[in-house]
Amino acid sequence: MLSQDQTTARIGHANQAADMVRVGAVHRNIYLDPDLYRQEMKDIFEQTWVYIGHESEIANAGDFKTTTIGTSPIILCRDEDGKVHVLMNRCRHRGATVCQDDAGNTNAFRCEYHAWVYGIDGGLRGVPYPSRYGADFDKSKLGLMPAARVGSYRGFVFASLAQDGQELTDYLGKACQYLDLFVDASPEGAIEAKHGAHKYYYEANWKFQLENSLDGYHPYFVHRSFFDLQDKRTDSKSTIFSDKSTAVAMELGNGHAVLDQRNIMNQTNTYFHRVKMAPGGPELIQKLENERGEAEARRILNSIGGNGFNLAIFPNLVIIGVQIRVIRPVSVGMTHVDVFPTTCVGVPDPINDMRLRTHEAFFGPAGFGAPDDLEIFERAQAGIQAEPVEWLLLNRGLEKETYEDGLAVGQITDETPQRAMYKEWFRLMVGSPGCG
Amino acid sequence: MIENALEIAHLAQRLVEDEAEHLDGRQYRDWLELFSEDAVYWVPLREGQANPSELNVLLDDRSRMENRIDRLEGGHAHSQIPPSRTSRSVTNFRTAQESDEIVVVSSRFILFEYRRGVQRLYGGRYTHHVRLNGDRLLIKSKRVDLVNSEARLGNVTFLL
C-alpha cells in the first residue's frame, strides 16, 4: 500500500481503488463513484465467494429461489437427485429471465419469449420448431449458465463466478466456528430459514450496511430509542456497547469479522429482556420458569434471540441474532437487503415463535431498530456529497487493538471489523495485499 | 345502551374513522384509548396470512403499542425524525356481527405518506374487531393487509 504522503499526492486527480483506502480511513468516492462500483461488481462480487441462500429454503427437489450475485440475476435450486445448482436466470437464446418468482417449486424453467425449456438442473430440454436450426445447434451446450463454483457449509450455499480461487472452507476460515455456533443452537445441528424475509431497500451504498452490521460503536446512539425503552421496561441498564464493555471486535481473515459478546450475554440478559418485551413473552417466561426453574429458563431465553455475536462474511453475508442478512448492491447509491430469521430444528414451537417475535420487533420494516440504521445510511450518503471533506475515519481503536495469529482484536466499539473489510476490499480491487 | 345492530354497525364504522383521524393527527395517546386492554395491532407479511405466529411486518400487543408510541414520542427514533405526515381515506365499509360482543369492520384504505421531501402511497385492507363494552365500543384487534406487504417495504415506522 501507499504511504500517506503518496496517497495524499494522488488525491483529486485519480480515482483508482489504490487511492481510496488508507490505514484507518476510506475515501468518499468508494460510496459515490459509479466506476468504482462497477469495478466492485467485477473484482469483488464476480471473483470471491458470495452467499446465495440457505439449503432449508430449497429443501425439496424442484424448490427454487431467485436472487443475485452482484447484479447478475440467479436461480438457486435443487434437482431431482438433491443436487444444489446456482444458475444464471437468463435464457441462452435472447436473454429473458426464465424464472419470475421469488421462490417456489417447479419441474422446469421456461422462457416465455420463445418457449425454450430448461430442466431444474439447468439443462436445455427443448426448443420449439428445431428444424430451422443448423447442424451445429447443440442443446447440451445451451443450458442455463451455472456459477463456476458452488459450495455449501452447514447449509449455507455460496457460489463464485471465478473458475479458480480458494476452496470455500479455506475462504470462510475462522468464520466457520461462528457458523457452527449459529447452527448448533439447534440440538439437532440444523436451522431453517424458510419463514420468508424482511426485505429492505435504502438509497445509499451497499458498504454502509456491511460496515454497520459489525459496528459496536453505534447501538446506543442510532438505537437509543430502543435501548431507552428496554432499560425502562425491564428495569435494567444495557452496557454491552460502551467503551467499558469486555466484549470484543475481531478480524477473522479474508475480510470476515465478528463482534463477540458471548462472554457477557448471560450476565447482561441481552435476549431475555427482548423476550420480556415481546407479545407473549411474559407468558413464555412464566411457563419456562415454572417448568425449568429460573436459572435454566433464563439461559434458554437468552439464547432465543441469537448466540451473542455479529458475524460478517465478506462481501454480502451477515449473521446477527437469529437472522441471515444478505446485502445486495443494486447501484452505487441503492442497496437491497434481505433478512431471513431462522428457527432451530428440534426446539419447541413456542421457543421458535419467540425467535421470530424478537427478530421482527427490532429488525422488521416497522421495527424499533433496523429502520433507524437505514435512515442513518441515507444521511451518510447525503453527507459525503460534501466535496471538500474527502475521508471517512475508521481509526477507532487502531492504536489499542492487539494481534492474535496476525489478526486484529479490538474492543467492541473499535472499528477493527471495518478495517478488516477494507483490507480485503483493497486486496481484491487493487490486486495486492492490502492496507490496514 | 346501544339498542340495535344497525346502530352498532354505524358506531363501529365511526370508530374506525375516528381511529384514522387520530393517526393522521399523530394523536397517539388518543389513538391508544380506542383499543381494549387485550388489543392486538397486526400487519401480516404474506397475502392472506392466517397465523400471526408466522413472520409479520409487525405484531403488537397493547404493551408493545405503548412502547411504539413511547419510541415515536421519545425524540430518538431517527426514522421518524422528522415524523411522517400522513393522510388516509377509509372507504368500502363492510360490517358483520361476529357474536353478541364482537363486530367485524372491514374497510379499504388509501394512505399518503410524506417525509423528507418524498411522498409515498400505501393501500390495502383494514380489518377491525370491535368489542361492545357496555355503552362503549373498543377496538380489540386491527389487522392491516398492505397490498405490498411482500414487497421491499421502505420505512413503515409510522402507524399504519
Interface residues (C-beta under 8 A of the other chain):
Chain A: H195 G196 H198 K199 Y200 Y201 V222 R224 S225 F226 D228 L229 K232 R233 M277 A278 P279 G280 H336 P341 D349 D353 L356 R357 E360 A361 G364 P365 A366 G367 F368 P371 D372 L374 E375 I376
Chain B: V40 V43 L45 R46 S53 E54 L55 N56 V57 L58 L59 D60 D61 S63 R64 N67 R68 D70 R71 G74 H76 A77 H78 S79 A151 R152 L153 G154 N155 V156 T157 L160
